[in-house]
Amino acid sequence: MEAIARLNNYPTSPRKMRLLADVIRGMEVEKAQSFLKYNAQHSSVPLEKLLLSAVANWKIKNEGADMSGLVVKTIFVDGARTIKRMMPAPQGRAYRKLKRSNHVTLIVDQKQNN
């Protein structure tokens, strides 16, 4: 039985968050957690917390079940709101600065033994 955890409106561009999400997709939970814990990228901290939240949700849904073989089944990053800011430019002009944010959805489940 799978468990879902969501992170909404995190102020990092979706492109930067997808770099890490693509690496941990399909990984075992313990491996993914250790990878995120020692990764230097800024986005690894919220992804690690999200992974721990998904595991906690899975434990609540599956009382007494064995946690070995738990994998990151699905993870995807969607764009969220974009805040528009103006930056001073030469000769009285202004450049537009887009501050992007994202939504992350993470699903954990037992590994299928086929």
PyMOL commands that place a pseudoatom at each C-alpha (Angstrom):
pseudoatom trace, name=CA, resn=MET, resi=1, chain=A, elem=C, hetatm=0, pos=[0.000, 0.000, 0.000]
pseudoatom trace, name=CA, resn=GLU, resi=2, chain=A, elem=C, hetatm=0, pos=[1.584, 3.246, -1.117]
pseudoatom trace, name=CA, resn=ALA, resi=3, chain=A, elem=C, hetatm=0, pos=[1.899, 6.490, 0.831]
pseudoatom trace, name=CA, resn=ILE, resi=4, chain=A, elem=C, hetatm=0, pos=[2.075, 10.032, -0.515]
pseudoatom trace, name=CA, resn=ALA, resi=5, chain=A, elem=C, hetatm=0, pos=[3.778, 13.193, 0.764]
pseudoatom trace, name=CA, resn=ARG, resi=6, chain=A, elem=C, hetatm=0, pos=[3.561, 16.629, -0.870]
pseudoatom trace, name=CA, resn=LEU, resi=7, chain=A, elem=C, hetatm=0, pos=[5.627, 19.798, -0.653]
pseudoatom trace, name=CA, resn=ASN, resi=8, chain=A, elem=C, hetatm=0, pos=[3.878, 22.898, -1.969]
pseudoatom trace, name=CA, resn=ASN, resi=9, chain=A, elem=C, hetatm=0, pos=[5.222, 26.315, -2.985]
pseudoatom trace, name=CA, resn=TYR, resi=10, chain=A, elem=C, hetatm=0, pos=[8.865, 25.660, -2.169]
pseudoatom trace, name=CA, resn=PRO, resi=11, chain=A, elem=C, hetatm=0, pos=[10.880, 28.701, -3.341]
pseudoatom trace, name=CA, resn=THR, resi=12, chain=A, elem=C, hetatm=0, pos=[13.365, 26.966, -5.643]
pseudoatom trace, name=CA, resn=SER, resi=13, chain=A, elem=C, hetatm=0, pos=[13.093, 26.694, -9.391]
pseudoatom trace, name=CA, resn=PRO, resi=14, chain=A, elem=C, hetatm=0, pos=[11.565, 23.409, -10.572]
pseudoatom trace, name=CA, resn=ARG, resi=15, chain=A, elem=C, hetatm=0, pos=[14.578, 22.742, -12.784]
pseudoatom trace, name=CA, resn=LYS, resi=16, chain=A, elem=C, hetatm=0, pos=[16.970, 22.693, -9.804]
pseudoatom trace, name=CA, resn=MET, resi=17, chain=A, elem=C, hetatm=0, pos=[14.649, 20.449, -7.788]
pseudoatom trace, name=CA, resn=ARG, resi=18, chain=A, elem=C, hetatm=0, pos=[14.221, 18.007, -10.710]
pseudoatom trace, name=CA, resn=LEU, resi=19, chain=A, elem=C, hetatm=0, pos=[17.981, 17.390, -10.787]
pseudoatom trace, name=CA, resn=LEU, resi=20, chain=A, elem=C, hetatm=0, pos=[17.762, 15.637, -7.413]
pseudoatom trace, name=CA, resn=ALA, resi=21, chain=A, elem=C, hetatm=0, pos=[14.316, 14.133, -7.964]
pseudoatom trace, name=CA, resn=ASP, resi=22, chain=A, elem=C, hetatm=0, pos=[15.545, 12.322, -11.078]
pseudoatom trace, name=CA, resn=VAL, resi=23, chain=A, elem=C, hetatm=0, pos=[18.424, 10.772, -9.127]
pseudoatom trace, name=CA, resn=ILE, resi=24, chain=A, elem=C, hetatm=0, pos=[16.331, 9.323, -6.269]
pseudoatom trace, name=CA, resn=ARG, resi=25, chain=A, elem=C, hetatm=0, pos=[13.443, 8.074, -8.442]
pseudoatom trace, name=CA, resn=GLY, resi=26, chain=A, elem=C, hetatm=0, pos=[13.265, 4.268, -8.086]
pseudoatom trace, name=CA, resn=MET, resi=27, chain=A, elem=C, hetatm=0, pos=[15.908, 4.176, -5.339]
pseudoatom trace, name=CA, resn=GLU, resi=28, chain=A, elem=C, hetatm=0, pos=[15.480, 2.308, -2.061]
pseudoatom trace, name=CA, resn=VAL, resi=29, chain=A, elem=C, hetatm=0, pos=[14.456, 4.616, 0.778]
pseudoatom trace, name=CA, resn=GLU, resi=30, chain=A, elem=C, hetatm=0, pos=[17.598, 4.089, 2.884]
pseudoatom trace, name=CA, resn=LYS, resi=31, chain=A, elem=C, hetatm=0, pos=[19.864, 4.761, -0.096]
pseudoatom trace, name=CA, resn=ALA, resi=32, chain=A, elem=C, hetatm=0, pos=[17.884, 7.832, -1.135]
pseudoatom trace, name=CA, resn=GLN, resi=33, chain=A, elem=C, hetatm=0, pos=[17.942, 9.197, 2.414]
pseudoatom trace, name=CA, resn=SER, resi=34, chain=A, elem=C, hetatm=0, pos=[21.710, 8.845, 2.738]
pseudoatom trace, name=CA, resn=PHE, resi=35, chain=A, elem=C, hetatm=0, pos=[22.206, 10.352, -0.739]
pseudoatom trace, name=CA, resn=LEU, resi=36, chain=A, elem=C, hetatm=0, pos=[20.112, 13.408, 0.157]
pseudoatom trace, name=CA, resn=LYS, resi=37, chain=A, elem=C, hetatm=0, pos=[21.672, 13.787, 3.600]
pseudoatom trace, name=CA, resn=TYR, resi=38, chain=A, elem=C, hetatm=0, pos=[25.208, 14.192, 2.231]
pseudoatom trace, name=CA, resn=ASN, resi=39, chain=A, elem=C, hetatm=0, pos=[24.382, 16.059, -0.981]
pseudoatom trace, name=CA, resn=ALA, resi=40, chain=A, elem=C, hetatm=0, pos=[25.635, 19.633, -1.203]
pseudoatom trace, name=CA, resn=GLN, resi=41, chain=A, elem=C, hetatm=0, pos=[22.742, 21.016, -3.258]
pseudoatom trace, name=CA, resn=HIS, resi=42, chain=A, elem=C, hetatm=0, pos=[20.323, 23.394, -1.565]
pseudoatom trace, name=CA, resn=SER, resi=43, chain=A, elem=C, hetatm=0, pos=[17.266, 21.340, -2.610]
pseudoatom trace, name=CA, resn=SER, resi=44, chain=A, elem=C, hetatm=0, pos=[18.420, 18.175, -0.833]
pseudoatom trace, name=CA, resn=VAL, resi=45, chain=A, elem=C, hetatm=0, pos=[17.257, 19.343, 2.625]
pseudoatom trace, name=CA, resn=PRO, resi=46, chain=A, elem=C, hetatm=0, pos=[13.532, 19.743, 1.813]
pseudoatom trace, name=CA, resn=LEU, resi=47, chain=A, elem=C, hetatm=0, pos=[13.562, 16.557, -0.285]
pseudoatom trace, name=CA, resn=GLU, resi=48, chain=A, elem=C, hetatm=0, pos=[15.047, 14.609, 2.613]
pseudoatom trace, name=CA, resn=LYS, resi=49, chain=A, elem=C, hetatm=0, pos=[12.345, 15.916, 4.953]
pseudoatom trace, name=CA, resn=LEU, resi=50, chain=A, elem=C, hetatm=0, pos=[9.686, 15.059, 2.371]
pseudoatom trace, name=CA, resn=LEU, resi=51, chain=A, elem=C, hetatm=0, pos=[11.064, 11.526, 2.060]
pseudoatom trace, name=CA, resn=LEU, resi=52, chain=A, elem=C, hetatm=0, pos=[10.955, 11.081, 5.839]
pseudoatom trace, name=CA, resn=SER, resi=53, chain=A, elem=C, hetatm=0, pos=[7.373, 12.348, 5.853]
pseudoatom trace, name=CA, resn=ALA, resi=54, chain=A, elem=C, hetatm=0, pos=[6.362, 9.859, 3.149]
pseudoatom trace, name=CA, resn=VAL, resi=55, chain=A, elem=C, hetatm=0, pos=[7.969, 7.007, 5.116]
pseudoatom trace, name=CA, resn=ALA, resi=56, chain=A, elem=C, hetatm=0, pos=[6.115, 8.090, 8.270]
pseudoatom trace, name=CA, resn=ASN, resi=57, chain=A, elem=C, hetatm=0, pos=[2.839, 8.175, 6.301]
pseudoatom trace, name=CA, resn=TRP, resi=58, chain=A, elem=C, hetatm=0, pos=[3.587, 4.672, 4.993]
pseudoatom trace, name=CA, resn=LYS, resi=59, chain=A, elem=C, hetatm=0, pos=[4.228, 3.378, 8.541]
pseudoatom trace, name=CA, resn=ILE, resi=60, chain=A, elem=C, hetatm=0, pos=[0.899, 4.780, 9.717]
pseudoatom trace, name=CA, resn=LYS, resi=61, chain=A, elem=C, hetatm=0, pos=[-0.972, 3.157, 6.817]
pseudoatom trace, name=CA, resn=ASN, resi=62, chain=A, elem=C, hetatm=0, pos=[0.792, -0.219, 7.200]
pseudoatom trace, name=CA, resn=GLU, resi=63, chain=A, elem=C, hetatm=0, pos=[0.874, -0.973, 10.911]
pseudoatom trace, name=CA, resn=GLY, resi=64, chain=A, elem=C, hetatm=0, pos=[3.412, -3.687, 11.727]
pseudoatom trace, name=CA, resn=ALA, resi=65, chain=A, elem=C, hetatm=0, pos=[4.526, -4.205, 8.116]
pseudoatom trace, name=CA, resn=ASP, resi=66, chain=A, elem=C, hetatm=0, pos=[8.179, -4.808, 7.264]
pseudoatom trace, name=CA, resn=MET, resi=67, chain=A, elem=C, hetatm=0, pos=[9.904, -1.653, 6.027]
pseudoatom trace, name=CA, resn=SER, resi=68, chain=A, elem=C, hetatm=0, pos=[12.607, -3.457, 4.048]
pseudoatom trace, name=CA, resn=GLY, resi=69, chain=A, elem=C, hetatm=0, pos=[12.173, -3.163, 0.309]
pseudoatom trace, name=CA, resn=LEU, resi=70, chain=A, elem=C, hetatm=0, pos=[10.557, 0.273, 0.537]
pseudoatom trace, name=CA, resn=VAL, resi=71, chain=A, elem=C, hetatm=0, pos=[11.349, 2.312, -2.599]
pseudoatom trace, name=CA, resn=VAL, resi=72, chain=A, elem=C, hetatm=0, pos=[10.654, 5.776, -3.988]
pseudoatom trace, name=CA, resn=LYS, resi=73, chain=A, elem=C, hetatm=0, pos=[8.010, 4.662, -6.465]
pseudoatom trace, name=CA, resn=THR, resi=74, chain=A, elem=C, hetatm=0, pos=[7.213, 8.040, -7.996]
pseudoatom trace, name=CA, resn=ILE, resi=75, chain=A, elem=C, hetatm=0, pos=[8.499, 11.559, -7.562]
pseudoatom trace, name=CA, resn=PHE, resi=76, chain=A, elem=C, hetatm=0, pos=[7.605, 14.509, -9.723]
pseudoatom trace, name=CA, resn=VAL, resi=77, chain=A, elem=C, hetatm=0, pos=[8.173, 18.238, -9.589]
pseudoatom trace, name=CA, resn=ASP, resi=78, chain=A, elem=C, hetatm=0, pos=[5.659, 20.719, -10.982]
pseudoatom trace, name=CA, resn=GLY, resi=79, chain=A, elem=C, hetatm=0, pos=[5.956, 24.458, -11.350]
pseudoatom trace, name=CA, resn=ALA, resi=80, chain=A, elem=C, hetatm=0, pos=[4.094, 26.609, -8.850]
pseudoatom trace, name=CA, resn=ARG, resi=81, chain=A, elem=C, hetatm=0, pos=[3.537, 30.341, -8.516]
pseudoatom trace, name=CA, resn=THR, resi=82, chain=A, elem=C, hetatm=0, pos=[6.090, 32.710, -10.002]
pseudoatom trace, name=CA, resn=ILE, resi=83, chain=A, elem=C, hetatm=0, pos=[6.738, 36.024, -8.274]
pseudoatom trace, name=CA, resn=LYS, resi=84, chain=A, elem=C, hetatm=0, pos=[7.692, 38.839, -10.626]
pseudoatom trace, name=CA, resn=ARG, resi=85, chain=A, elem=C, hetatm=0, pos=[10.203, 41.393, -9.405]
pseudoatom trace, name=CA, resn=MET, resi=86, chain=A, elem=C, hetatm=0, pos=[11.880, 44.329, -11.130]
pseudoatom trace, name=CA, resn=MET, resi=87, chain=A, elem=C, hetatm=0, pos=[15.628, 44.855, -11.179]
pseudoatom trace, name=CA, resn=PRO, resi=88, chain=A, elem=C, hetatm=0, pos=[17.240, 48.211, -11.996]
pseudoatom trace, name=CA, resn=ALA, resi=89, chain=A, elem=C, hetatm=0, pos=[18.856, 48.389, -15.419]
pseudoatom trace, name=CA, resn=PRO, resi=90, chain=A, elem=C, hetatm=0, pos=[20.929, 51.011, -17.232]
pseudoatom trace, name=CA, resn=GLN, resi=91, chain=A, elem=C, hetatm=0, pos=[19.440, 54.293, -18.512]
pseudoatom trace, name=CA, resn=GLY, resi=92, chain=A, elem=C, hetatm=0, pos=[16.310, 54.230, -16.341]
pseudoatom trace, name=CA, resn=ARG, resi=93, chain=A, elem=C, hetatm=0, pos=[15.028, 50.880, -17.581]
pseudoatom trace, name=CA, resn=ALA, resi=94, chain=A, elem=C, hetatm=0, pos=[14.082, 47.859, -15.502]
pseudoatom trace, name=CA, resn=TYR, resi=95, chain=A, elem=C, hetatm=0, pos=[14.611, 44.150, -16.109]
pseudoatom trace, name=CA, resn=ARG, resi=96, chain=A, elem=C, hetatm=0, pos=[12.081, 41.574, -14.970]
pseudoatom trace, name=CA, resn=LYS, resi=97, chain=A, elem=C, hetatm=0, pos=[13.299, 38.975, -12.476]
pseudoatom trace, name=CA, resn=LEU, resi=98, chain=A, elem=C, hetatm=0, pos=[11.205, 35.801, -12.123]
pseudoatom trace, name=CA, resn=LYS, resi=99, chain=A, elem=C, hetatm=0, pos=[11.351, 34.088, -8.740]
pseudoatom trace, name=CA, resn=ARG, resi=100, chain=A, elem=C, hetatm=0, pos=[10.054, 30.591, -9.365]
pseudoatom trace, name=CA, resn=SER, resi=101, chain=A, elem=C, hetatm=0, pos=[8.740, 28.018, -6.921]
pseudoatom trace, name=CA, resn=ASN, resi=102, chain=A, elem=C, hetatm=0, pos=[7.611, 24.402, -7.201]
pseudoatom trace, name=CA, resn=HIS, resi=103, chain=A, elem=C, hetatm=0, pos=[5.380, 21.602, -5.935]
pseudoatom trace, name=CA, resn=VAL, resi=104, chain=A, elem=C, hetatm=0, pos=[6.900, 18.175, -5.226]
pseudoatom trace, name=CA, resn=THR, resi=105, chain=A, elem=C, hetatm=0, pos=[4.900, 14.946, -4.891]
pseudoatom trace, name=CA, resn=LEU, resi=106, chain=A, elem=C, hetatm=0, pos=[6.647, 11.828, -3.570]
pseudoatom trace, name=CA, resn=ILE, resi=107, chain=A, elem=C, hetatm=0, pos=[5.137, 8.323, -3.410]
pseudoatom trace, name=CA, resn=VAL, resi=108, chain=A, elem=C, hetatm=0, pos=[6.760, 5.404, -1.569]
pseudoatom trace, name=CA, resn=ASP, resi=109, chain=A, elem=C, hetatm=0, pos=[5.729, 1.756, -1.841]
pseudoatom trace, name=CA, resn=GLN, resi=110, chain=A, elem=C, hetatm=0, pos=[7.033, -1.763, -1.344]
pseudoatom trace, name=CA, resn=LYS, resi=111, chain=A, elem=C, hetatm=0, pos=[9.217, -3.185, -4.109]
pseudoatom trace, name=CA, resn=GLN, resi=112, chain=A, elem=C, hetatm=0, pos=[7.235, -5.476, -6.410]
pseudoatom trace, name=CA, resn=ASN, resi=113, chain=A, elem=C, hetatm=0, pos=[8.617, -9.032, -6.380]
pseudoatom trace, name=CA, resn=ASN, resi=114, chain=A, elem=C, hetatm=0, pos=[7.809, -10.395, -9.824]
for i in range(1, 114): cmd.bond("trace and resi %d" % i, "trace and resi %d" % (i + 1))
show_as sticks, trace
zoom trace
